[in-house]
Amino acid sequence: METYWKVNEVATAIQVSEQTVYRYVAKGEIPYHKLSRAVRFKPSEIEIWMEGRKAEGMKHGEI
C-alpha cells in the first residue's frame, strides 16, 4: 500500500513553499486526496504530475 505525503513533504519534493502547494490544491492544479479534513498526496501521482509539467514546459520553451 502506498503511503501518503503531507503538504510539507510535497513542497520539499517539488521545491516550492507550502503556501504554493495549498494554492495548487485550491485551484485544482495538483492531484490530492482529502482524508478527513487533511490534504494528502500520493507520491506516484505527484511524480506523474511533475512529468506532465515538464512536458508542458518543453512545449512552451520553459522548464
Chimera marker file (.cmm) of the C-alpha trace (Angstrom):
<marker_set name="trace">
<marker id="1" x="0.000" y="0.000" z="0.000" r="1" g="1" b="0" radius="0.5"/>
<marker id="2" x="1.314" y="3.409" z="-0.974" r="1" g="1" b="0" radius="0.5"/>
<marker id="3" x="1.821" y="5.947" z="1.779" r="1" g="1" b="0" radius="0.5"/>
<marker id="4" x="0.542" y="9.499" z="1.529" r="1" g="1" b="0" radius="0.5"/>
<marker id="5" x="2.638" y="12.647" z="1.710" r="1" g="1" b="0" radius="0.5"/>
<marker id="6" x="1.778" y="15.694" z="3.759" r="1" g="1" b="0" radius="0.5"/>
<marker id="7" x="1.882" y="19.212" z="2.342" r="1" g="1" b="0" radius="0.5"/>
<marker id="8" x="5.390" y="19.865" z="3.663" r="1" g="1" b="0" radius="0.5"/>
<marker id="9" x="6.699" y="16.691" z="2.008" r="1" g="1" b="0" radius="0.5"/>
<marker id="10" x="5.219" y="17.670" z="-1.359" r="1" g="1" b="0" radius="0.5"/>
<marker id="11" x="6.604" y="21.199" z="-1.013" r="1" g="1" b="0" radius="0.5"/>
<marker id="12" x="10.074" y="19.783" z="-0.419" r="1" g="1" b="0" radius="0.5"/>
<marker id="13" x="9.785" y="17.296" z="-3.279" r="1" g="1" b="0" radius="0.5"/>
<marker id="14" x="8.699" y="19.882" z="-5.852" r="1" g="1" b="0" radius="0.5"/>
<marker id="15" x="10.795" y="22.702" z="-4.374" r="1" g="1" b="0" radius="0.5"/>
<marker id="16" x="8.051" y="25.206" z="-3.643" r="1" g="1" b="0" radius="0.5"/>
<marker id="17" x="6.622" y="26.672" z="-0.445" r="1" g="1" b="0" radius="0.5"/>
<marker id="18" x="3.811" y="25.014" z="1.477" r="1" g="1" b="0" radius="0.5"/>
<marker id="19" x="1.672" y="28.041" z="0.605" r="1" g="1" b="0" radius="0.5"/>
<marker id="20" x="2.215" y="27.316" z="-3.102" r="1" g="1" b="0" radius="0.5"/>
<marker id="21" x="1.112" y="23.697" z="-2.604" r="1" g="1" b="0" radius="0.5"/>
<marker id="22" x="-2.080" y="24.917" z="-0.900" r="1" g="1" b="0" radius="0.5"/>
<marker id="23" x="-2.613" y="27.338" z="-3.799" r="1" g="1" b="0" radius="0.5"/>
<marker id="24" x="-2.266" y="24.457" z="-6.287" r="1" g="1" b="0" radius="0.5"/>
<marker id="25" x="-4.825" y="22.477" z="-4.267" r="1" g="1" b="0" radius="0.5"/>
<marker id="26" x="-7.270" y="25.395" z="-4.162" r="1" g="1" b="0" radius="0.5"/>
<marker id="27" x="-7.008" y="25.816" z="-7.946" r="1" g="1" b="0" radius="0.5"/>
<marker id="28" x="-7.242" y="22.074" z="-8.607" r="1" g="1" b="0" radius="0.5"/>
<marker id="29" x="-3.831" y="22.126" z="-10.272" r="1" g="1" b="0" radius="0.5"/>
<marker id="30" x="-2.294" y="19.225" z="-8.342" r="1" g="1" b="0" radius="0.5"/>
<marker id="31" x="-3.650" y="15.735" z="-7.598" r="1" g="1" b="0" radius="0.5"/>
<marker id="32" x="-4.641" y="15.389" z="-3.940" r="1" g="1" b="0" radius="0.5"/>
<marker id="33" x="-6.870" y="13.435" z="-1.583" r="1" g="1" b="0" radius="0.5"/>
<marker id="34" x="-8.909" y="14.595" z="1.386" r="1" g="1" b="0" radius="0.5"/>
<marker id="35" x="-8.517" y="12.224" z="4.332" r="1" g="1" b="0" radius="0.5"/>
<marker id="36" x="-10.940" y="13.551" z="6.909" r="1" g="1" b="0" radius="0.5"/>
<marker id="37" x="-10.023" y="17.241" z="6.920" r="1" g="1" b="0" radius="0.5"/>
<marker id="38" x="-6.399" y="16.697" z="5.926" r="1" g="1" b="0" radius="0.5"/>
<marker id="39" x="-4.999" y="17.150" z="2.433" r="1" g="1" b="0" radius="0.5"/>
<marker id="40" x="-2.713" y="14.288" z="1.395" r="1" g="1" b="0" radius="0.5"/>
<marker id="41" x="-0.841" y="13.331" z="-1.763" r="1" g="1" b="0" radius="0.5"/>
<marker id="42" x="0.203" y="10.044" z="-3.339" r="1" g="1" b="0" radius="0.5"/>
<marker id="43" x="3.887" y="10.202" z="-4.320" r="1" g="1" b="0" radius="0.5"/>
<marker id="44" x="3.215" y="8.291" z="-7.553" r="1" g="1" b="0" radius="0.5"/>
<marker id="45" x="0.574" y="10.835" z="-8.599" r="1" g="1" b="0" radius="0.5"/>
<marker id="46" x="2.885" y="13.738" z="-7.794" r="1" g="1" b="0" radius="0.5"/>
<marker id="47" x="5.628" y="12.144" z="-9.893" r="1" g="1" b="0" radius="0.5"/>
<marker id="48" x="3.264" y="11.798" z="-12.880" r="1" g="1" b="0" radius="0.5"/>
<marker id="49" x="2.046" y="15.369" z="-12.341" r="1" g="1" b="0" radius="0.5"/>
<marker id="50" x="5.639" y="16.651" z="-12.315" r="1" g="1" b="0" radius="0.5"/>
<marker id="51" x="6.449" y="14.800" z="-15.547" r="1" g="1" b="0" radius="0.5"/>
<marker id="52" x="3.391" y="16.373" z="-17.155" r="1" g="1" b="0" radius="0.5"/>
<marker id="53" x="4.501" y="19.839" z="-16.037" r="1" g="1" b="0" radius="0.5"/>
<marker id="54" x="7.960" y="19.243" z="-17.512" r="1" g="1" b="0" radius="0.5"/>
<marker id="55" x="6.439" y="18.153" z="-20.810" r="1" g="1" b="0" radius="0.5"/>
<marker id="56" x="4.154" y="21.209" z="-20.898" r="1" g="1" b="0" radius="0.5"/>
<marker id="57" x="7.107" y="23.490" z="-20.173" r="1" g="1" b="0" radius="0.5"/>
<marker id="58" x="9.094" y="21.971" z="-23.004" r="1" g="1" b="0" radius="0.5"/>
<marker id="59" x="6.196" y="22.610" z="-25.390" r="1" g="1" b="0" radius="0.5"/>
<marker id="60" x="6.227" y="26.268" z="-24.399" r="1" g="1" b="0" radius="0.5"/>
<marker id="61" x="10.002" y="26.655" z="-24.245" r="1" g="1" b="0" radius="0.5"/>
<marker id="62" x="10.079" y="26.725" z="-20.438" r="1" g="1" b="0" radius="0.5"/>
<marker id="63" x="11.330" y="24.496" z="-17.650" r="1" g="1" b="0" radius="0.5"/>
<link id1="1" id2="2" r="1" g="1" b="0" radius="0.2"/>
<link id1="2" id2="3" r="1" g="1" b="0" radius="0.2"/>
<link id1="3" id2="4" r="1" g="1" b="0" radius="0.2"/>
<link id1="4" id2="5" r="1" g="1" b="0" radius="0.2"/>
<link id1="5" id2="6" r="1" g="1" b="0" radius="0.2"/>
<link id1="6" id2="7" r="1" g="1" b="0" radius="0.2"/>
<link id1="7" id2="8" r="1" g="1" b="0" radius="0.2"/>
<link id1="8" id2="9" r="1" g="1" b="0" radius="0.2"/>
<link id1="9" id2="10" r="1" g="1" b="0" radius="0.2"/>
<link id1="10" id2="11" r="1" g="1" b="0" radius="0.2"/>
<link id1="11" id2="12" r="1" g="1" b="0" radius="0.2"/>
<link id1="12" id2="13" r="1" g="1" b="0" radius="0.2"/>
<link id1="13" id2="14" r="1" g="1" b="0" radius="0.2"/>
<link id1="14" id2="15" r="1" g="1" b="0" radius="0.2"/>
<link id1="15" id2="16" r="1" g="1" b="0" radius="0.2"/>
<link id1="16" id2="17" r="1" g="1" b="0" radius="0.2"/>
<link id1="17" id2="18" r="1" g="1" b="0" radius="0.2"/>
<link id1="18" id2="19" r="1" g="1" b="0" radius="0.2"/>
<link id1="19" id2="20" r="1" g="1" b="0" radius="0.2"/>
<link id1="20" id2="21" r="1" g="1" b="0" radius="0.2"/>
<link id1="21" id2="22" r="1" g="1" b="0" radius="0.2"/>
<link id1="22" id2="23" r="1" g="1" b="0" radius="0.2"/>
<link id1="23" id2="24" r="1" g="1" b="0" radius="0.2"/>
<link id1="24" id2="25" r="1" g="1" b="0" radius="0.2"/>
<link id1="25" id2="26" r="1" g="1" b="0" radius="0.2"/>
<link id1="26" id2="27" r="1" g="1" b="0" radius="0.2"/>
<link id1="27" id2="28" r="1" g="1" b="0" radius="0.2"/>
<link id1="28" id2="29" r="1" g="1" b="0" radius="0.2"/>
<link id1="29" id2="30" r="1" g="1" b="0" radius="0.2"/>
<link id1="30" id2="31" r="1" g="1" b="0" radius="0.2"/>
<link id1="31" id2="32" r="1" g="1" b="0" radius="0.2"/>
<link id1="32" id2="33" r="1" g="1" b="0" radius="0.2"/>
<link id1="33" id2="34" r="1" g="1" b="0" radius="0.2"/>
<link id1="34" id2="35" r="1" g="1" b="0" radius="0.2"/>
<link id1="35" id2="36" r="1" g="1" b="0" radius="0.2"/>
<link id1="36" id2="37" r="1" g="1" b="0" radius="0.2"/>
<link id1="37" id2="38" r="1" g="1" b="0" radius="0.2"/>
<link id1="38" id2="39" r="1" g="1" b="0" radius="0.2"/>
<link id1="39" id2="40" r="1" g="1" b="0" radius="0.2"/>
<link id1="40" id2="41" r="1" g="1" b="0" radius="0.2"/>
<link id1="41" id2="42" r="1" g="1" b="0" radius="0.2"/>
<link id1="42" id2="43" r="1" g="1" b="0" radius="0.2"/>
<link id1="43" id2="44" r="1" g="1" b="0" radius="0.2"/>
<link id1="44" id2="45" r="1" g="1" b="0" radius="0.2"/>
<link id1="45" id2="46" r="1" g="1" b="0" radius="0.2"/>
<link id1="46" id2="47" r="1" g="1" b="0" radius="0.2"/>
<link id1="47" id2="48" r="1" g="1" b="0" radius="0.2"/>
<link id1="48" id2="49" r="1" g="1" b="0" radius="0.2"/>
<link id1="49" id2="50" r="1" g="1" b="0" radius="0.2"/>
<link id1="50" id2="51" r="1" g="1" b="0" radius="0.2"/>
<link id1="51" id2="52" r="1" g="1" b="0" radius="0.2"/>
<link id1="52" id2="53" r="1" g="1" b="0" radius="0.2"/>
<link id1="53" id2="54" r="1" g="1" b="0" radius="0.2"/>
<link id1="54" id2="55" r="1" g="1" b="0" radius="0.2"/>
<link id1="55" id2="56" r="1" g="1" b="0" radius="0.2"/>
<link id1="56" id2="57" r="1" g="1" b="0" radius="0.2"/>
<link id1="57" id2="58" r="1" g="1" b="0" radius="0.2"/>
<link id1="58" id2="59" r="1" g="1" b="0" radius="0.2"/>
<link id1="59" id2="60" r="1" g="1" b="0" radius="0.2"/>
<link id1="60" id2="61" r="1" g="1" b="0" radius="0.2"/>
<link id1="61" id2="62" r="1" g="1" b="0" radius="0.2"/>
<link id1="62" id2="63" r="1" g="1" b="0" radius="0.2"/>
</marker_set>
